[in-house]
Amino acid sequence: MIARFRNTSCTKFISLLLAGQLLLPANTLAITGGPTQPEFASFTPIGASDMVDLFTGDFQYNIPLLDIEGYPVNLSYSAGIGVEDQASCVGLGWTLNAAGTINRAVRGIPDDFNGDDKIETVTNLKPNFTVGVDFALGKPEVVGREFDVSLNGGIFYNNYTGLGHQFGLSLSSPLASGNTMKGTGTISLGLSSEGGISISPAVGLEPAKDDKKKLEGKGAFDGSLGLAAGYNSRSGLRDVSVTASVKKTFISESRRDKVKNDYGENYEGSFPAIPIGFTSYVPQNTQSMIANSFSGNFGLGAEFVWMNAKAKVTGYFNYQQLRSPYNTSSAYGYLHSDKGATDDYAMLDFNREKDGIYTLYTPALPITQMTYDVYTASGQGISEFYD
């Protein structure tokens, strides 16, 4: 029976795997930060008397040992032992509190990096391509009246996300019309298999166009005011934007050739979007990409009795791949940030709150916060926090 089992295919396969592991062992990478010094990872003062951690419920014990010229030395135990915790010189979970501890919490880049330290990023990314077909239906006309309605959609395939679709509808209608002011309201609806449902309402207001004959020798103001917002079913309210523009026009008449000339000054302004849902910017190594795009389109038109419409069909192919999987940047910590100011490819020790798009009319930039390291010092009778 034993001889028959030794000659089976399963036994031979297992023996082959074991031989491969002995001759060609696999490389194993650690997921931790390396060995630590458990004697200095925590500190318990001699005055601690609670035998139960009031926050976690773990058992803890404190044993006074001796006193060296007024400085007490004690031995403490804590039952909150993690999987990656290491034993100190007095045992697992035990700590000899003799000299205190200084712990450093690194935020971002270590403060002592001066540019000689390099951060290398290796990215393995297979090429990304998308092929698809879109259609757009223009504004239809019925009995000579054009309706401000736009319809679009499409289907595409991406080698990462698979088959997808998208659909969009846009409606526009006058809200007010008079001798002095007129307004327009627009709402756009979007449905995408990747982006969810999007709703973008917008309202515009502008003065009505007057006859220029009434403006001879006078000055007239012209301008517009707009309000728009965007909402997505997956990310919520994204932004609220306000735009405004003002124009003052003068009309004069030349006595020699009786030619009317328009001249004026423009005062245009665009208020930035209110940042809602923007994430903070954290410096990181970005990889260079190579992108290629090909597209083609053709138009169609149809007419039936008192109706006519036009449509546009577009086919496209997008391809993107890494230029190089390796990227190396010089890193400058908080103490040497001034040295990296002249390096366009440096990685600095900061982040930026509510990072977004900047325009000429952006009144203020996002708040920049230096991510300096934080130190905590603990000892008998002292506990300090500094950066």
C-alpha positions in Angstrom: 0.0 0.0 0.0 2.8 2.4 0.9 4.7 1.6 -2.3 1.6 2.2 -4.4 1.1 5.6 -2.7 4.6 6.7 -3.4 4.2 6.0 -7.1 1.1 8.1 -7.6 1.0 11.3 -9.6 0.0 13.5 -6.6 3.1 12.4 -4.7 5.4 13.2 -7.6 3.8 16.6 -8.1 4.2 17.5 -4.4 7.8 16.3 -4.4 8.5 18.5 -7.5 7.1 21.6 -5.7 9.2 21.0 -2.6 12.3 20.6 -4.7 11.5 23.9 -6.5 11.2 25.7 -3.2 14.5 24.3 -2.0 16.4 25.1 -5.2 14.7 28.4 -6.2 13.2 29.9 -3.0 10.7 32.8 -3.5 11.6 36.3 -2.4 9.4 37.6 0.4 9.0 41.3 1.1 8.2 42.5 4.6 5.1 44.7 5.0 6.4 46.3 8.2 8.7 49.2 8.8 11.5 47.0 10.1 12.6 46.2 13.7 11.8 48.6 16.5 13.1 49.2 20.0 10.2 48.0 22.3 12.0 49.4 25.4 11.3 52.9 24.1 8.0 52.4 22.3 5.9 53.3 25.4 6.3 54.7 28.9 4.2 54.2 32.0 4.8 56.5 35.0 5.3 55.1 38.5 2.1 56.8 39.7 -0.2 54.8 37.4 -2.5 52.7 39.7 -5.3 51.6 37.4 -5.2 47.9 36.8 -7.6 48.1 33.9 -7.3 50.4 30.9 -10.4 52.5 31.0 -10.5 52.9 27.3 -9.8 49.3 26.0 -10.5 47.2 29.1 -7.0 45.6 28.9 -5.3 44.4 32.0 -2.3 46.5 33.1 0.0 46.3 36.1 2.7 48.5 37.5 5.6 47.3 39.9 7.9 49.9 41.5 11.5 48.6 41.5 13.9 51.1 42.9 14.9 54.7 43.2 18.1 56.2 41.8 18.9 59.6 43.4 15.2 60.6 43.4 14.4 59.2 40.0 12.1 56.1 40.3 12.4 53.1 38.1 9.3 50.8 37.6 8.3 47.7 35.6 4.9 47.8 33.8 2.8 45.3 32.0 0.0 45.8 29.4 -2.1 43.1 28.0 -2.9 44.9 24.8 -0.4 42.9 22.7 -0.7 43.2 18.9 0.3 40.8 16.2 3.5 42.7 15.3 4.5 43.7 18.8 8.0 42.6 19.8 9.2 41.5 23.2 11.5 43.8 25.2 14.4 42.7 27.3 12.1 41.9 30.2 9.4 40.0 28.3 6.5 40.3 25.9 4.1 43.0 27.1 6.5 44.2 29.8 8.4 47.5 29.8 11.2 48.7 32.0 10.5 52.4 32.5 14.0 53.8 33.4 14.9 56.6 31.1 11.7 57.8 29.4 10.9 57.9 25.7 11.0 60.2 22.7 8.7 59.2 19.8 8.8 60.7 16.4 5.7 60.6 14.2 6.8 61.2 10.5 4.3 63.1 8.5 4.9 63.3 4.8 8.6 63.4 4.1 11.1 63.2 7.0 12.2 66.6 8.1 15.9 65.9 7.7 15.7 64.9 4.0 17.9 67.5 2.2 17.7 66.5 -1.4 20.4 63.8 -1.4 17.6 61.3 -0.4 15.7 60.1 -3.4 12.2 58.7 -3.6 11.8 56.2 -6.4 8.5 55.0 -7.6 8.1 51.9 -9.7 4.7 51.5 -11.4 3.6 48.5 -13.3 0.5 49.4 -15.4 -0.7 47.7 -18.4 -1.9 49.9 -21.4 -5.3 51.4 -21.1 -7.5 51.7 -24.2 -11.1 52.7 -24.9 -13.1 52.3 -28.1 -16.6 53.6 -28.4 -19.3 55.2 -30.5 -21.3 58.4 -29.5 -24.3 60.0 -31.1 -25.7 63.5 -30.6 -29.2 64.7 -31.7 -29.3 68.4 -32.5 -32.1 70.8 -31.8 -35.2 69.6 -33.6 -37.4 72.0 -35.6 -41.2 71.6 -35.7 -43.4 73.9 -37.9 -40.5 76.3 -38.2 -39.9 76.5 -34.4 -36.7 75.3 -33.0 -36.8 73.5 -29.6 -33.7 74.0 -27.4 -33.3 70.3 -26.6 -30.1 68.2 -27.0 -29.9 64.5 -26.7 -26.7 62.4 -26.7 -25.5 59.0 -25.7 -23.0 56.3 -26.5 -21.5 52.9 -25.8 -17.9 52.1 -25.2 -15.5 49.4 -24.1 -12.5 49.8 -21.8 -10.1 47.0 -21.2 -10.1 47.9 -17.4 -13.8 48.5 -16.7 -15.4 46.5 -19.5 -18.5 47.5 -21.5 -20.2 50.8 -20.5 -22.7 53.3 -21.6 -23.6 57.0 -21.2 -26.6 59.1 -21.8 -27.2 62.9 -21.6 -30.1 65.3 -22.0 -30.0 69.1 -22.0 -33.1 71.4 -21.8 -33.1 75.2 -22.1 -36.0 77.5 -21.7 -36.5 81.3 -21.2 -37.5 82.2 -17.6 -38.3 85.9 -18.1 -38.6 88.2 -21.0 -39.2 91.9 -21.0 -38.1 95.3 -22.2 -35.3 95.5 -19.7 -34.2 92.1 -18.6 -34.4 88.5 -19.8 -33.4 85.2 -18.2 -32.6 81.7 -19.3 -32.7 78.4 -17.4 -30.8 75.3 -18.4 -30.7 71.9 -16.9 -28.4 69.0 -17.9 -28.9 65.4 -17.0 -26.3 62.7 -17.4 -26.2 59.0 -16.8 -23.0 57.0 -17.0 -22.2 53.5 -16.0 -18.9 54.7 -14.5 -19.9 58.2 -13.2 -23.4 57.6 -12.0 -26.2 60.2 -12.4 -25.2 63.9 -12.8 -27.5 67.0 -12.6 -26.3 70.4 -13.5 -28.8 73.3 -13.3 -27.8 76.8 -14.4 -29.6 80.2 -14.5 -28.5 83.2 -16.6 -29.7 86.8 -16.5 -28.9 89.6 -18.9 -30.4 93.0 -20.1 -32.6 93.0 -23.2 -31.0 94.4 -26.4 -32.2 98.0 -27.0 -32.4 99.8 -30.3 -29.1 101.6 -30.9 -30.9 104.7 -32.2 -32.1 105.3 -28.6 -28.5 105.3 -27.4 -27.0 108.0 -29.6 -25.0 110.4 -27.5 -25.7 108.3 -24.4 -24.0 105.5 -22.5 -25.4 102.1 -22.1 -24.5 99.2 -19.8 -24.6 95.6 -20.9 -23.7 92.5 -19.0 -24.7 89.1 -17.7 -25.1 87.2 -14.4 -25.0 83.4 -14.1 -25.4 80.9 -11.4 -24.6 77.1 -11.8 -24.2 74.1 -9.7 -23.3 70.4 -10.1 -24.6 67.3 -8.3 -23.5 63.7 -8.7 -25.3 60.7 -7.2 -21.9 59.1 -6.2 -20.0 62.2 -5.0 -22.8 64.5 -3.9 -22.7 68.3 -4.5 -19.5 69.1 -6.3 -19.4 72.9 -6.8 -21.4 76.1 -7.1 -20.1 78.8 -9.5 -21.1 82.4 -10.1 -20.1 84.4 -13.2 -20.6 88.0 -14.0 -19.6 90.5 -16.8 -20.2 94.2 -17.3 -19.8 96.3 -20.4 -20.3 100.1 -20.9 -20.8 101.2 -24.5 -20.8 104.7 -26.0 -22.1 105.6 -29.4 -21.0 108.8 -31.1 -21.5 110.3 -34.6 -18.7 111.9 -36.6 -19.7 115.3 -38.1 -17.5 115.0 -41.2 -18.7 111.7 -42.6 -21.7 111.0 -40.4 -20.3 107.6 -39.4 -21.5 106.1 -36.2 -18.8 104.5 -34.1 -19.1 102.2 -31.1 -16.5 102.2 -28.4 -16.6 101.1 -24.8 -14.9 99.5 -21.9 -15.3 95.9 -20.7 -15.4 95.1 -17.0 -15.6 91.3 -16.9 -15.3 89.2 -13.9 -15.7 85.5 -13.0 -16.1 84.5 -9.4 -14.4 81.2 -8.7 -16.4 78.0 -8.0 -17.1 77.4 -4.3 -15.0 74.3 -3.5 -17.3 71.5 -2.3 -16.0 68.0 -2.1 -12.4 68.8 -3.2 -9.7 66.6 -1.7 -6.4 67.8 -0.2 -3.3 67.8 -2.4 -0.4 65.6 -1.2 2.9 65.7 -3.1 3.6 62.5 -4.9 5.5 61.0 -7.8 3.5 61.0 -11.0 4.4 58.9 -13.9 4.7 60.2 -17.5 2.2 58.8 -19.9 2.0 58.4 -23.7 -1.5 59.0 -25.0 -2.9 58.6 -28.6 -6.4 59.4 -29.7 -8.2 58.8 -33.0 -11.7 59.9 -33.9 -14.0 60.3 -36.9 -17.6 61.5 -37.3 -20.3 62.0 -39.8 -23.7 63.9 -39.8 -27.2 62.8 -40.7 -30.3 64.8 -41.4 -33.9 63.9 -41.8 -37.1 65.7 -42.7 -40.7 64.6 -42.5 -43.6 66.9 -43.5 -43.3 69.7 -41.0 -40.5 68.3 -38.9 -36.7 68.1 -39.4 -33.8 67.0 -37.2 -30.1 66.4 -37.5 -27.8 64.0 -35.8 -24.0 63.4 -35.5 -22.3 60.1 -35.0 -18.7 59.9 -33.7 -16.4 57.0 -33.3 -13.2 57.2 -31.3 -10.3 55.1 -30.0 -8.1 56.2 -27.1 -4.8 54.5 -26.0 -2.6 55.3 -23.0 0.5 53.7 -21.6 3.4 54.4 -19.3 6.4 56.2 -20.8 8.6 54.6 -18.2 7.8 52.6 -15.1 10.5 54.3 -13.1 10.3 57.8 -11.6 12.9 59.4 -9.2 12.5 62.7 -7.4 14.7 64.5 -4.9 12.9 64.8 -1.5 13.3 67.8 0.8 11.9 67.8 4.3 10.6 70.7 6.3 14.1 71.7 7.5 15.4 72.0 4.0 12.3 73.2 2.0 14.2 76.3 0.8 16.7 74.1 -1.1 14.0 72.5 -3.1 12.4 75.8 -4.3 14.6 75.8 -7.5 14.0 72.2 -8.3 11.0 71.8 -10.7 10.9 68.1 -10.0 11.4 68.2 -6.2 9.0 66.6 -3.7 8.4 68.9 -0.9 7.1 68.3 2.6 3.6 69.9 2.5 0.0 69.4 1.5 -2.6 71.8 0.1 -6.2 72.0 1.4 -9.1 72.0 -1.0 -6.9 71.8 -4.1 -8.7 72.8 -7.3 -8.5 74.6 -10.6 -7.0 78.1 -10.7 -8.1 80.9 -13.1 -7.1 84.5 -13.6 -10.0 85.6 -11.4 -9.2 83.2 -8.4 -9.0 85.6 -5.5 -7.1 83.3 -3.1 -5.1 80.1 -3.3 -5.7 77.0 -1.2 -4.1 77.0 2.2 -0.7 75.3 2.2 0.2 73.4 5.3 3.7 72.2 6.1 3.7 68.6 7.2 6.5 68.7 9.8 7.2 65.8 12.0 5.7 65.6 15.5 7.7 64.5 18.6 6.4 63.3 21.9 8.6 63.1 25.0 7.5 61.1 28.1 9.3 60.6 31.4 8.7 60.5 35.2 6.8 63.7 35.9 7.0 65.1 32.3 5.0 64.8 29.1 5.8 67.1 26.2 4.5 67.5 22.7 6.5 69.6 20.2 7.3 69.9 16.5 
